[in-house]
Amino acid sequence: MGKLLIIVVLLFLFYVFYACEKQENQGTGSVTVYTLSNQSWSLIIDGKEYGKIKKATQMPVCGDPGYQNITLATGNYKFVAKSLDGHAWDMNSYILVRVEKGQCKQVRIK
């Protein structure tokens, strides 16, 4: 009886985990990334590098082709900047961004 209960609980937990993960990844949204800093930064999202972040004088319109526009599956992402000109930014400093289905967000780095 005890083994059966453990198996049922494990199957239930697996189902809940799988269902939540699958729900998290339904659809896509986008982000437009920019900086107001004079320093050069490279964008890293969840460990994947996306290249240099373009400097703006003000927040760009979402989807502006002059800036990085990245389409991502819905979910939470960790945005980090890596210095390209010798200025250090603590890699433990990051921005958490929630990407929602069909939505676009402007994300300012530094």
C-alpha positions, 0 to 999 in steps of 0.5 A, a space after each residue: 500500500 505504501 509503495 502504491 501511494 508513493 507512485 501515485 504521489 510521484 505521478 501526480 507531481 510529474 503531471 503538475 510539473 509538466 502541465 505548469 511547464 507546458 502552460 508557461 510555454 504557450 505562445 510568444 511575446 517580444 521585447 525591445 531592448 535599449 540603453 541610455 548609457 554611453 557605455 557599450 553593453 552586450 545583451 544576455 538572456 538566460 545565458 544566451 548572448 544576443 549582441 550589442 544593445 543600441 543606445 537610445 536618447 529616450 525609450 523607443 517604441 515597442 518593435 522599433 526596427 532600430 533596436 533589438 527586437 527579440 521574440 521569446 516564448 511566454 515565461 520569465 527571463 533573466 536579462 544581464 548586460 556584459 560590458 564591451 568597453 571594460 566597464 564592469 557590471 556585476 553579473 549577479 545584477 540582472 533584470 527579470 522580465 515576464 514575456 506574455 503572449 502577444 505582448 511587447 515590452 520595452 526593456 532598458 538595460 543600465 
